[in-house]
Amino acid sequence: MEKRKRFETSRFITSSLDIWRIDNLLDDAQGETYQDGQDLLRKLRKGKMVGPKEIPPNVVTMNCILEVTISRPEKTQTEIKLVYPSAADEADNHVSVFSKLGRTLIGMTEGQSEQYQDQPGKTVTVKVEKIVYQPEKAGHFQI
């Protein structure tokens, strides 16, 4: 039983740099934004934290560009960029990591599907089809 618990809490990998930057954003956050950020940090701290140079190329990190399929129940395939809240822009498909979709995506891997509650009683399934660009894979650590 103990081994299973360890596996469940380390099932995804997250970048120590992403966690550090998100934690710093919360210094000035208030209200709902603060709570969303705290929820995100709780999730990230359950994963295996590694340095940015150790992130596998198939893991969703900050500033990744991804092809995803979103089912609400109709399926939509789209390309999005996972960004910090200040860069979020729905028109450009720049999704905030503090949003429900963003909190779900970070740490996922190519081919992985996850569900989240969009609204009470509305379950959304998101699948990472492909990581088009990952800063860590490209050696871009200052983004």
Backbone as numpy.savetxt, mean C-alpha at the origin, in Angstrom:
# Nx Ny Nz CAx CAy CAz Cx Cy Cz
0.76 -23.98 16.64 -0.06 -22.78 16.64 0.80 -21.53 16.64
1.87 -21.51 17.40 2.74 -20.34 17.48 3.40 -20.05 16.13
3.82 -21.09 15.40 4.44 -20.88 14.09 3.45 -20.23 13.12
2.20 -20.65 13.15 1.20 -20.09 12.26 1.00 -18.60 12.55
0.95 -18.23 13.80 0.77 -16.83 14.16 1.93 -16.00 13.62
3.15 -16.46 13.75 4.29 -15.73 13.23 4.19 -15.55 11.72
3.75 -16.60 11.01 3.60 -16.51 9.56 2.57 -15.45 9.19
1.44 -15.43 9.88 0.38 -14.49 9.56 0.82 -13.04 9.77
1.63 -12.78 10.78 2.03 -11.40 11.04 3.22 -10.97 10.19
3.84 -11.89 9.48 4.98 -11.54 8.63 4.71 -11.89 7.17
3.46 -11.86 6.77 3.13 -12.32 5.44 3.43 -11.32 4.33
3.76 -10.10 4.67 4.14 -9.15 3.64 5.40 -8.41 4.07
6.03 -7.78 3.10 7.27 -7.06 3.33 7.00 -5.58 3.14
7.62 -4.77 3.97 7.44 -3.33 3.87 8.79 -2.63 4.02
8.90 -1.47 3.43 10.15 -0.71 3.45 10.27 0.14 4.71
11.40 0.06 5.35 11.64 0.89 6.54 11.57 2.37 6.18
11.98 2.73 4.97 11.92 4.13 4.53 10.47 4.59 4.38
9.61 3.74 3.82 8.19 4.10 3.70 7.58 4.31 5.08
7.86 3.41 6.02 7.31 3.54 7.37 7.80 4.83 8.02
9.07 5.13 7.87 9.63 6.34 8.46 8.95 7.59 7.90
8.77 7.63 6.58 8.14 8.79 5.94 6.68 8.94 6.36
5.95 7.83 6.42 4.55 7.88 6.82 4.44 8.33 8.27
5.29 7.81 9.12 5.29 8.21 10.53 5.54 9.72 10.66
6.46 10.26 9.87 6.73 11.70 9.91 5.54 12.52 9.42
4.80 12.01 8.44 3.60 12.72 7.97 2.57 12.88 9.07
2.53 11.93 9.98 1.52 11.96 11.04 1.81 13.02 12.10
3.03 13.55 12.13 3.36 14.59 13.10 2.44 15.80 12.95
2.02 16.12 11.72 1.18 17.29 11.47 -0.27 16.93 11.14
-0.59 15.65 11.10 -1.93 15.21 10.72 -2.92 15.37 11.87
-4.18 15.56 11.51 -5.24 15.70 12.50 -6.47 14.95 12.04
-7.36 14.68 12.97 -8.67 14.12 12.66 -8.61 12.80 11.93
-9.44 12.70 10.87 -9.56 11.46 10.10 -8.25 11.08 9.42
-7.51 12.06 8.94 -6.23 11.78 8.30 -5.27 11.13 9.29
-5.26 11.63 10.51 -4.40 11.06 11.56 -4.81 9.61 11.83
-6.11 9.36 11.96 -6.59 8.01 12.25 -6.27 7.05 11.11
-6.47 7.51 9.85 -6.14 6.67 8.69 -4.66 6.33 8.69
-3.82 7.31 9.01 -2.37 7.08 9.07 -1.98 6.11 10.17
-2.63 6.22 11.31 -2.35 5.29 12.41 -2.75 3.86 12.02
-3.91 3.73 11.36 -4.35 2.41 10.88 -3.31 1.82 9.92
-2.80 2.66 9.04 -1.79 2.22 8.09 -0.51 1.79 8.80
-0.04 2.57 9.75 1.18 2.20 10.48 1.01 0.89 11.24
-0.16 0.68 11.83 -0.41 -0.60 12.53 -0.26 -1.76 11.55
-0.82 -1.61 10.36 -0.69 -2.67 9.34 0.77 -2.88 8.97
1.48 -1.79 8.65 2.85 -1.92 8.18 3.77 -2.52 9.24
3.54 -2.22 10.48 4.39 -2.74 11.55 4.18 -4.23 11.79
3.09 -4.78 11.25 2.87 -6.23 11.35 3.67 -7.00 10.30
4.11 -6.31 9.27 4.86 -6.96 8.20 6.33 -7.06 8.55
7.07 -7.65 7.65 8.52 -7.76 7.80 9.13 -6.49 7.23
9.78 -5.70 8.08 10.37 -4.44 7.64 11.81 -4.69 7.19
12.11 -4.20 5.98 13.47 -4.32 5.44 13.90 -2.97 4.89
15.18 -2.80 4.67 15.70 -1.58 4.07 15.24 -1.49 2.62
15.20 -0.27 2.07 14.71 -0.10 0.70 15.50 -0.88 -0.35
16.77 -1.11 -0.13 17.57 -1.88 -1.10 17.28 -3.37 -1.04
16.56 -3.81 0.01 16.24 -5.23 0.18 14.82 -5.58 -0.26
14.06 -4.60 -0.73 12.68 -4.83 -1.15 12.67 -5.67 -2.43
11.95 -6.79 -2.44 11.83 -7.56 -3.69 11.11 -6.73 -4.76
11.41 -6.96 -6.03 10.84 -6.14 -7.11 9.34 -6.37 -7.34
8.74 -7.37 -6.70 7.32 -7.64 -6.90 6.44 -7.12 -5.76
6.99 -6.28 -4.88 6.26 -5.75 -3.73 5.84 -4.31 -3.99
4.60 -3.99 -3.66 4.08 -2.63 -3.82 4.63 -1.75 -2.70
5.31 -0.67 -3.10 5.86 0.31 -2.17 5.35 1.69 -2.58
5.75 2.70 -1.83 5.34 4.06 -2.14 5.89 4.48 -3.51
5.07 5.21 -4.23 5.38 5.75 -5.55 5.48 4.69 -6.64
5.00 3.48 -6.35 4.90 2.45 -7.38 3.80 2.84 -8.37
4.00 2.45 -9.60 2.95 2.54 -10.62 2.51 1.11 -10.88
1.20 0.87 -10.77 0.68 -0.50 -10.83 -0.48 -0.62 -11.79
-0.62 -1.79 -12.36 -1.84 -2.15 -13.06 -2.64 -3.00 -12.09
-3.88 -2.57 -11.82 -4.73 -3.28 -10.87 -6.09 -3.56 -11.48
-6.72 -4.62 -10.97 -8.12 -4.89 -11.28 -8.90 -4.67 -9.99
-9.93 -3.83 -10.08 -10.76 -3.52 -8.93 -12.16 -4.04 -9.22
-12.70 -4.85 -8.30 -14.03 -5.43 -8.46 -14.95 -4.88 -7.39
-16.07 -4.23 -7.82 -17.00 -3.59 -6.87 -18.46 -3.91 -7.07
-19.08 -4.77 -7.60 -18.64 -6.05 -8.15 -18.20 -5.98 -9.60
-18.53 -4.91 -10.36 -18.04 -4.86 -11.74 -16.52 -4.70 -11.72
-15.86 -5.31 -12.70 -14.39 -5.27 -12.75 -13.91 -4.10 -13.60
-12.90 -3.42 -13.09 -12.26 -2.33 -13.81 -10.77 -2.54 -13.72
-10.08 -2.49 -14.85 -8.62 -2.57 -14.85 -8.08 -1.18 -15.13
-7.13 -0.75 -14.30 -6.60 0.60 -14.43 -5.16 0.66 -13.95
-4.47 1.72 -14.33 -3.12 1.95 -13.86 -3.17 3.06 -12.82
-2.56 2.83 -11.67 -2.55 3.83 -10.61 -1.14 4.02 -10.08
-0.95 5.12 -9.39 0.31 5.38 -8.69 -0.02 5.54 -7.21
0.69 4.82 -6.35 0.48 4.90 -4.91 1.34 6.04 -4.37
0.69 7.06 -3.79 1.40 8.29 -3.41 1.09 8.68 -1.96
1.86 9.64 -1.48 1.58 10.24 -0.17 0.37 11.16 -0.32
-0.33 11.44 0.78 -1.59 12.20 0.69 -1.49 13.53 -0.07
-0.41 14.26 0.07 -0.30 15.56 -0.59 -0.23 15.45 -2.12
0.12 14.29 -2.64 0.22 14.09 -4.09 -0.99 13.38 -4.68
-1.97 13.04 -3.83 -3.15 12.31 -4.31 -3.94 13.17 -5.30
-4.38 12.55 -6.39 -5.13 13.24 -7.42 -5.95 12.20 -8.18
-7.24 12.18 -7.92 -8.11 11.18 -8.52 -8.10 11.24 -10.04
-8.02 12.44 -10.60 -8.03 12.60 -12.06 -6.82 11.95 -12.72
-5.69 11.93 -12.01 -4.46 11.32 -12.54 -4.25 9.89 -12.04
-5.22 9.34 -11.33 -5.12 8.01 -10.73 -3.96 7.91 -9.75
-3.70 9.00 -9.03 -2.71 9.00 -7.95 -3.47 8.76 -6.66
-3.30 7.56 -6.09 -4.07 7.11 -4.93 -3.26 7.31 -3.65
-3.87 7.98 -2.68 -3.21 8.21 -1.39 -3.05 6.89 -0.64
-1.90 6.71 -0.04 -1.64 5.53 0.78 -2.53 5.55 2.03
-3.08 6.71 2.41 -3.96 6.80 3.56 -5.39 6.39 3.22
-5.73 6.29 1.93 -7.08 5.86 1.53 -7.24 4.37 1.79
-8.48 3.90 1.78 -8.72 2.47 1.99 -8.03 1.63 0.92
-8.12 2.07 -0.32 -7.45 1.36 -1.41 -5.94 1.39 -1.21
-5.39 2.54 -0.90 -3.95 2.68 -0.70 -3.43 1.83 0.45
-4.16 1.84 1.57 -3.75 1.02 2.73 -3.78 -0.47 2.40
-4.69 -0.84 1.51 -4.77 -2.24 1.09 -3.60 -2.60 0.17
-3.27 -1.72 -0.75 -2.26 -2.02 -1.76 -0.84 -2.11 -1.22
-0.47 -1.24 -0.30 0.93 -1.21 0.13 1.31 -2.55 0.77
2.41 -3.10 0.31 2.89 -4.38 0.81 2.39 -5.58 0.03
1.41 -5.38 -0.86 0.93 -6.49 -1.68 1.99 -6.86 -2.72
1.81 -8.01 -3.35 2.73 -8.46 -4.38 1.97 -8.68 -5.69
2.71 -8.71 -6.79 2.09 -8.99 -8.09 1.32 -10.30 -8.01
0.10 -10.28 -8.56 -0.74 -11.46 -8.58 -1.60 -11.62 -7.33
-1.34 -10.86 -6.31 -2.08 -10.98 -5.04 -3.40 -10.21 -5.10
-4.44 -10.77 -4.47 -5.74 -10.12 -4.33 -6.03 -9.92 -2.85
-6.67 -8.80 -2.53 -7.10 -8.50 -1.16 -8.46 -7.84 -1.23
-9.19 -7.91 -0.12 -10.48 -7.25 -0.02 -10.43 -6.18 1.06
-11.27 -5.15 0.88 -11.44 -4.12 1.90 -12.88 -3.62 1.85
-13.31 -2.98 2.92 -14.65 -2.42 3.00 -14.60 -0.97 2.51
-15.24 -0.71 1.37 -15.28 0.64 0.82 -16.28 1.50 1.58
-17.44 0.94 1.81 -18.51 1.55 2.60 -19.12 0.42 3.41
-19.91 0.75 4.43 -20.54 -0.34 5.19 -21.31 -1.27 4.25
-20.96 -2.55 4.31 -21.63 -3.56 3.49 -21.13 -3.65 2.06
-20.16 -2.85 1.67 -19.64 -2.86 0.29 -18.19 -3.35 0.29
-18.00 -4.59 -0.12 -16.67 -5.18 -0.18 -16.09 -4.97 -1.57
-14.85 -4.53 -1.60 -14.13 -4.32 -2.85 -12.95 -5.28 -2.88
-12.71 -5.90 -4.03 -11.55 -6.77 -4.21 -10.59 -6.06 -5.16
-9.34 -6.01 -4.77 -8.32 -5.41 -5.62 -7.24 -6.46 -5.87
-6.81 -6.54 -7.13 -5.75 -7.47 -7.50 -4.63 -6.69 -8.18
-3.41 -6.90 -7.72 -2.24 -6.30 -8.36 -1.87 -7.18 -9.54
-2.11 -6.67 -10.73 -1.81 -7.42 -11.94 -0.32 -7.33 -12.28
0.23 -6.10 -12.16 1.61 -5.89 -12.56 2.15 -4.63 -11.90
3.39 -4.67 -11.48 4.08 -3.47 -11.02 4.86 -2.93 -12.22
4.41 -1.81 -12.73 5.01 -1.19 -13.91 6.32 -0.50 -13.53
6.30 0.16 -12.36 7.49 0.88 -11.88 7.54 0.79 -10.37
8.70 0.41 -9.86 8.94 0.40 -8.42 10.23 1.19 -8.18
10.17 2.26 -7.38 11.36 3.09 -7.16 12.57 2.29 -6.67
12.35 1.36 -5.76 13.47 0.59 -5.21 14.15 -0.24 -6.29
13.39 -0.85 -7.16 13.96 -1.65 -8.24 14.78 -0.77 -9.18
14.31 0.46 -9.40 15.00 1.39 -10.29 16.16 2.13 -9.60
16.33 1.89 -8.29 17.40 2.56 -7.55 17.07 4.02 -7.21
15.78 4.36 -7.24 15.34 5.74 -6.94 14.84 5.79 -5.49
15.73 6.14 -4.58 15.39 6.12 -3.16 15.02 7.50 -2.61
15.11 8.55 -3.41 14.83 9.89 -2.94 13.46 10.41 -3.36
12.63 9.56 -3.93 11.30 9.99 -4.39 10.39 10.19 -3.21
